[in-house]
Amino acid sequence: MNKIAAVAGLVVVAAFGGPTAAGDGFEQHEVSKEQYQTLIAQCRYANTGKARAECRAEVRARYRIGKTDTTLDCRTYSGISVCGTLKLSRAERECTQDSTDQGLSFRRAEVECYVLV
């Protein structure tokens, strides 16, 4: 019974973004305060309330504020800043493909379609 309670406790801590047991293969990724704010802010462009909440929860679970991560792919197009890999809907992926077919760079098309579609 104690083992079940301990495992349940770890699951609850992990679900709410707390530290997890060593050796579980998961470690929060350190990013600057600005990068973290960009990651949280870009969630406002997710298509549904549920998707926005999931996006913010994923950012909180995956990232923590610390040193700047120079390998994190952050970019700004049309005044919109985003970092990391964007989870695009099918419509957003189609928009990105159409835009690149018309000569827009993939990175710009991805950001603009994520925000506008």
N, C-alpha and C positions, 0 to 999 in steps of 0.2 A: 504494500500500500504506500509506503514511503517513497518507493521508486516512482510510482505513478504520480504522486504529488510533486516530486522533484522535476519530472519531465514536464508536467503541466505548467509548473512555474517557469521553466525555461521557455516554453512555447509562448506564454503570456508576455514575458519580458521581450522576447524576439519580436512578437507581433506589434508591440508598442515602441519599437525602435531602440530598446535598451541594448546593453552589451550582451553578447551571447557567449556560450562556452568556448574556451580555447580549443582549436583543432576542428571546429565544425565546418571550416571552409568558407566562412563568411566573415569579412572584416569591412567596417565602414571605410569608405574612400575619403581621404582628406582633400578638401577644396578650400579656396579662399572664401571670405565672407561675401564678396561680390559674386563669385561663381555660384555659391549656394543660393543667394538671393535671386540670381538669374534662373537657376534650376526650378526654384519654387514659383517664381513669377510666370515662367512659361507654361505652367500647368493651367493657367486661366484660359488658354486657347484650346484645351481639350473640349471635345464636342458636347459632352453631357456632364451634369453635376457629378454623377458617379465616377466618370472618367477623370474629372478634375480632382476629386477626393482621392482616388487611387493614385494619381500622379503625385500629389503632395505626400501621401503616405510612403510611396516608393522612394521619393527623394529623401525624406527624413530617415528612412531605414538604410538607405544605401550610402548617404553622404554625411560628413560632419565637417564643421568649420575648423580650419587649421591653416596649412600653407597652401599657396597657390599651386594648382596642378597644371603644369605647362603642357601636359599631354591631353587635357580635356578639350574636346573640339567645341570651342565657343565661337559664335559668329553673329554678326549684326547685318541685317538687310532691311531696307525700308524702315529704319528706326526700331526694328524689333530684334532683341538679343535673345539667343537661345544657346544652350550648351548641351553636349552629349547627343545621344541617339534619340531621335524623335519617333514616337509611336504614332504612325500615320494610319488613318482609317483607309478603307478601300477607295473612297472618293478622293481623299488627299493624295493617295498614291497615283491614282489616275490623273489628277491635276498635275502632279509632279512630272509624270511621263509626258503629258501633253505639252507642258511648258518647256521641258528639255527638248522635245521634238521640234519646238519652234525656236530653239537656239538659246534659251535661258540656261545658265549653269545649273547643275543639279543642286548644289548647296543653296543657291538663292531660291530656286523653284520649291525645294523642300520647305524652307522657312515660310515663304509666302503662301504656299498651299496649306501649311499647318495652321497659319493664322487666319486665312481668309475663307477656307472651305468648311 
